[in-house]
Amino acid sequence: VQQTASGIPVGVLNLQGQVFMPANADSPFRVADEELARAKDVQVIFVDMHAEATSEKAAISWYLDGRVSAVVGTHTHVQTADETIRPGGTAYLTDAGMTGAYEGIIGFDPKAILEKFLYQTPRSMETATRDVRMCGAIVDVDEATGKARGIRPIQEKQTEG
């Protein structure tokens, strides 16, 4: 738990999905319940839902609606345009997008990724370097209630020079 400049405690919870992800992760629903019970005095809570399936990200946002300030998905590297406030006051965005080079494939030079798909063999991947962007979301939260007032995706391109 961290604090805002005005001394309000802020919790950040990273959950990992199970659909199409490594099998060793516990249920993000159970983990969320356990962690929220431990942070019962924290009003402002941001959840990073690191998952492949958009349905799992949406499900956790509905499950946690009214109990956390925001659920923002990560992992798929593509920013979505579905920002919303759930009825209980939880801000939601399926995927924040990636920070990295958009000219490649999920931040990597396309050559090795294409060879991996074509030949089904591992390849050493090099980071792409052009069209660098920073993606994310800005969430406006009422510090007293922990309820979201707004959410706005951001995507900034690196300027040359």
Number of C-alpha atoms within 10 A of each C-alpha: 12 11 11 10 7 7 8 15 17 18 19 14 16 16 23 23 24 18 13 9 13 9 9 7 12 12 12 20 15 10 16 19 13 11 12 18 11 10 14 9 9 19 21 25 22 20 22 19 25 22 23 20 17 15 12 20 27 17 12 20 26 17 14 21 21 19 20 27 31 32 28 25 33 25 20 18 19 16 21 14 12 12 18 18 21 18 10 15 23 28 29 30 27 28 30 26 25 21 18 22 21 21 16 19 16 20 22 18 19 17 13 16 19 13 13 15 11 9 9 10 8 11 14 7 14 14 14 18 14 14 15 20 19 16 19 20 18 10 19 16 21 15 17 9 13 22 25 24 15 18 20 16 18 14 15 11 14 13 8 6 3
